[in-house]
Amino acid sequence: MMKTAYSLLLSISMASASFSVFADSWKDESGHGKGRKHDREYKEEYWDGNCKVEREFKKNGDYKEERKCKEPRHGHYQQAPVYVPAPAPVIVEPGVRVHGTVTIGR
């Protein structure tokens, strides 16, 4: 009985210890990410399509954004025409057809 209780206690403790692996390692105690950038001034640059975006962030929360856009370097190509075959001709035989089986007036 005692051996079963120890093995049960050991398995429960190992299972509960494994849940600490799923904690958010990137968060600090305040719940925000470790890399909070708003407590210092910094700059970032990136491309948004043909535009280069430069941002400057201040400590007080203000920021300045500049966009410098360029013409696209590639040429504009028109889409190729799509070939659509002509519908098959419909042949109408002379006369009157009754229920698709009898033809009158041939």
MODELLER restraints for C-alpha pairs under 7 A, 6 or more apart:
rsr = mdl.restraints
at = mdl.atoms
rsr.add(forms.Gaussian(group=physical.xy_distance, feature=features.Distance(at['CA:26:A'], at['CA:33:A']), mean=5.82, stdev=0.5))
rsr.add(forms.Gaussian(group=physical.xy_distance, feature=features.Distance(at['CA:26:A'], at['CA:34:A']), mean=6.06, stdev=0.5))
rsr.add(forms.Gaussian(group=physical.xy_distance, feature=features.Distance(at['CA:27:A'], at['CA:33:A']), mean=4.43, stdev=0.5))
rsr.add(forms.Gaussian(group=physical.xy_distance, feature=features.Distance(at['CA:27:A'], at['CA:34:A']), mean=5.65, stdev=0.5))
rsr.add(forms.Gaussian(group=physical.xy_distance, feature=features.Distance(at['CA:28:A'], at['CA:34:A']), mean=5.66, stdev=0.5))
rsr.add(forms.Gaussian(group=physical.xy_distance, feature=features.Distance(at['CA:38:A'], at['CA:59:A']), mean=6.18, stdev=0.5))
rsr.add(forms.Gaussian(group=physical.xy_distance, feature=features.Distance(at['CA:38:A'], at['CA:61:A']), mean=6.94, stdev=0.5))
rsr.add(forms.Gaussian(group=physical.xy_distance, feature=features.Distance(at['CA:39:A'], at['CA:59:A']), mean=5.77, stdev=0.5))
rsr.add(forms.Gaussian(group=physical.xy_distance, feature=features.Distance(at['CA:40:A'], at['CA:58:A']), mean=6.94, stdev=0.5))
rsr.add(forms.Gaussian(group=physical.xy_distance, feature=features.Distance(at['CA:40:A'], at['CA:59:A']), mean=5.14, stdev=0.5))
rsr.add(forms.Gaussian(group=physical.xy_distance, feature=features.Distance(at['CA:41:A'], at['CA:57:A']), mean=5.48, stdev=0.5))
rsr.add(forms.Gaussian(group=physical.xy_distance, feature=features.Distance(at['CA:41:A'], at['CA:58:A']), mean=4.74, stdev=0.5))
rsr.add(forms.Gaussian(group=physical.xy_distance, feature=features.Distance(at['CA:41:A'], at['CA:59:A']), mean=5.32, stdev=0.5))
rsr.add(forms.Gaussian(group=physical.xy_distance, feature=features.Distance(at['CA:42:A'], at['CA:56:A']), mean=6.04, stdev=0.5))
rsr.add(forms.Gaussian(group=physical.xy_distance, feature=features.Distance(at['CA:42:A'], at['CA:57:A']), mean=5.50, stdev=0.5))
rsr.add(forms.Gaussian(group=physical.xy_distance, feature=features.Distance(at['CA:43:A'], at['CA:55:A']), mean=5.59, stdev=0.5))
rsr.add(forms.Gaussian(group=physical.xy_distance, feature=features.Distance(at['CA:43:A'], at['CA:56:A']), mean=4.50, stdev=0.5))
rsr.add(forms.Gaussian(group=physical.xy_distance, feature=features.Distance(at['CA:43:A'], at['CA:57:A']), mean=6.24, stdev=0.5))
rsr.add(forms.Gaussian(group=physical.xy_distance, feature=features.Distance(at['CA:44:A'], at['CA:54:A']), mean=5.91, stdev=0.5))
rsr.add(forms.Gaussian(group=physical.xy_distance, feature=features.Distance(at['CA:44:A'], at['CA:55:A']), mean=5.33, stdev=0.5))
rsr.add(forms.Gaussian(group=physical.xy_distance, feature=features.Distance(at['CA:44:A'], at['CA:56:A']), mean=6.71, stdev=0.5))
rsr.add(forms.Gaussian(group=physical.xy_distance, feature=features.Distance(at['CA:45:A'], at['CA:53:A']), mean=5.63, stdev=0.5))
rsr.add(forms.Gaussian(group=physical.xy_distance, feature=features.Distance(at['CA:45:A'], at['CA:54:A']), mean=4.56, stdev=0.5))
rsr.add(forms.Gaussian(group=physical.xy_distance, feature=features.Distance(at['CA:45:A'], at['CA:55:A']), mean=6.45, stdev=0.5))
rsr.add(forms.Gaussian(group=physical.xy_distance, feature=features.Distance(at['CA:46:A'], at['CA:52:A']), mean=5.93, stdev=0.5))
rsr.add(forms.Gaussian(group=physical.xy_distance, feature=features.Distance(at['CA:46:A'], at['CA:53:A']), mean=5.43, stdev=0.5))
rsr.add(forms.Gaussian(group=physical.xy_distance, feature=features.Distance(at['CA:46:A'], at['CA:54:A']), mean=6.82, stdev=0.5))
rsr.add(forms.Gaussian(group=physical.xy_distance, feature=features.Distance(at['CA:47:A'], at['CA:53:A']), mean=5.91, stdev=0.5))
rsr.add(forms.Gaussian(group=physical.xy_distance, feature=features.Distance(at['CA:50:A'], at['CA:69:A']), mean=5.64, stdev=0.5))
rsr.add(forms.Gaussian(group=physical.xy_distance, feature=features.Distance(at['CA:50:A'], at['CA:70:A']), mean=5.66, stdev=0.5))
rsr.add(forms.Gaussian(group=physical.xy_distance, feature=features.Distance(at['CA:50:A'], at['CA:71:A']), mean=6.97, stdev=0.5))
rsr.add(forms.Gaussian(group=physical.xy_distance, feature=features.Distance(at['CA:50:A'], at['CA:72:A']), mean=6.39, stdev=0.5))
rsr.add(forms.Gaussian(group=physical.xy_distance, feature=features.Distance(at['CA:51:A'], at['CA:67:A']), mean=6.09, stdev=0.5))
rsr.add(forms.Gaussian(group=physical.xy_distance, feature=features.Distance(at['CA:51:A'], at['CA:68:A']), mean=5.36, stdev=0.5))
rsr.add(forms.Gaussian(group=physical.xy_distance, feature=features.Distance(at['CA:51:A'], at['CA:69:A']), mean=3.96, stdev=0.5))
rsr.add(forms.Gaussian(group=physical.xy_distance, feature=features.Distance(at['CA:51:A'], at['CA:70:A']), mean=6.30, stdev=0.5))
rsr.add(forms.Gaussian(group=physical.xy_distance, feature=features.Distance(at['CA:52:A'], at['CA:67:A']), mean=5.61, stdev=0.5))
rsr.add(forms.Gaussian(group=physical.xy_distance, feature=features.Distance(at['CA:52:A'], at['CA:68:A']), mean=5.20, stdev=0.5))
rsr.add(forms.Gaussian(group=physical.xy_distance, feature=features.Distance(at['CA:52:A'], at['CA:69:A']), mean=6.25, stdev=0.5))
rsr.add(forms.Gaussian(group=physical.xy_distance, feature=features.Distance(at['CA:53:A'], at['CA:65:A']), mean=6.92, stdev=0.5))
rsr.add(forms.Gaussian(group=physical.xy_distance, feature=features.Distance(at['CA:53:A'], at['CA:66:A']), mean=5.74, stdev=0.5))
rsr.add(forms.Gaussian(group=physical.xy_distance, feature=features.Distance(at['CA:53:A'], at['CA:67:A']), mean=4.65, stdev=0.5))
rsr.add(forms.Gaussian(group=physical.xy_distance, feature=features.Distance(at['CA:53:A'], at['CA:68:A']), mean=6.66, stdev=0.5))
rsr.add(forms.Gaussian(group=physical.xy_distance, feature=features.Distance(at['CA:54:A'], at['CA:65:A']), mean=5.66, stdev=0.5))
rsr.add(forms.Gaussian(group=physical.xy_distance, feature=features.Distance(at['CA:54:A'], at['CA:66:A']), mean=5.20, stdev=0.5))
rsr.add(forms.Gaussian(group=physical.xy_distance, feature=features.Distance(at['CA:54:A'], at['CA:67:A']), mean=6.55, stdev=0.5))
rsr.add(forms.Gaussian(group=physical.xy_distance, feature=features.Distance(at['CA:55:A'], at['CA:63:A']), mean=6.80, stdev=0.5))
rsr.add(forms.Gaussian(group=physical.xy_distance, feature=features.Distance(at['CA:55:A'], at['CA:64:A']), mean=5.58, stdev=0.5))
rsr.add(forms.Gaussian(group=physical.xy_distance, feature=features.Distance(at['CA:55:A'], at['CA:65:A']), mean=4.45, stdev=0.5))
rsr.add(forms.Gaussian(group=physical.xy_distance, feature=features.Distance(at['CA:55:A'], at['CA:66:A']), mean=6.52, stdev=0.5))
rsr.add(forms.Gaussian(group=physical.xy_distance, feature=features.Distance(at['CA:56:A'], at['CA:63:A']), mean=5.36, stdev=0.5))
rsr.add(forms.Gaussian(group=physical.xy_distance, feature=features.Distance(at['CA:56:A'], at['CA:64:A']), mean=5.21, stdev=0.5))
rsr.add(forms.Gaussian(group=physical.xy_distance, feature=features.Distance(at['CA:56:A'], at['CA:65:A']), mean=6.60, stdev=0.5))
rsr.add(forms.Gaussian(group=physical.xy_distance, feature=features.Distance(at['CA:57:A'], at['CA:63:A']), mean=4.30, stdev=0.5))
rsr.add(forms.Gaussian(group=physical.xy_distance, feature=features.Distance(at['CA:57:A'], at['CA:64:A']), mean=6.70, stdev=0.5))
rsr.add(forms.Gaussian(group=physical.xy_distance, feature=features.Distance(at['CA:94:A'], at['CA:106:A']), mean=6.67, stdev=0.5))
rsr.add(forms.Gaussian(group=physical.xy_distance, feature=features.Distance(at['CA:95:A'], at['CA:103:A']), mean=6.32, stdev=0.5))
rsr.add(forms.Gaussian(group=physical.xy_distance, feature=features.Distance(at['CA:95:A'], at['CA:104:A']), mean=5.60, stdev=0.5))
rsr.add(forms.Gaussian(group=physical.xy_distance, feature=features.Distance(at['CA:95:A'], at['CA:105:A']), mean=4.72, stdev=0.5))
rsr.add(forms.Gaussian(group=physical.xy_distance, feature=features.Distance(at['CA:95:A'], at['CA:106:A']), mean=5.57, stdev=0.5))
rsr.add(forms.Gaussian(group=physical.xy_distance, feature=features.Distance(at['CA:96:A'], at['CA:103:A']), mean=5.52, stdev=0.5))
rsr.add(forms.Gaussian(group=physical.xy_distance, feature=features.Distance(at['CA:96:A'], at['CA:104:A']), mean=5.13, stdev=0.5))
rsr.add(forms.Gaussian(group=physical.xy_distance, feature=features.Distance(at['CA:96:A'], at['CA:105:A']), mean=6.44, stdev=0.5))
rsr.add(forms.Gaussian(group=physical.xy_distance, feature=features.Distance(at['CA:97:A'], at['CA:103:A']), mean=4.38, stdev=0.5))
rsr.add(forms.Gaussian(group=physical.xy_distance, feature=features.Distance(at['CA:97:A'], at['CA:104:A']), mean=6.33, stdev=0.5))
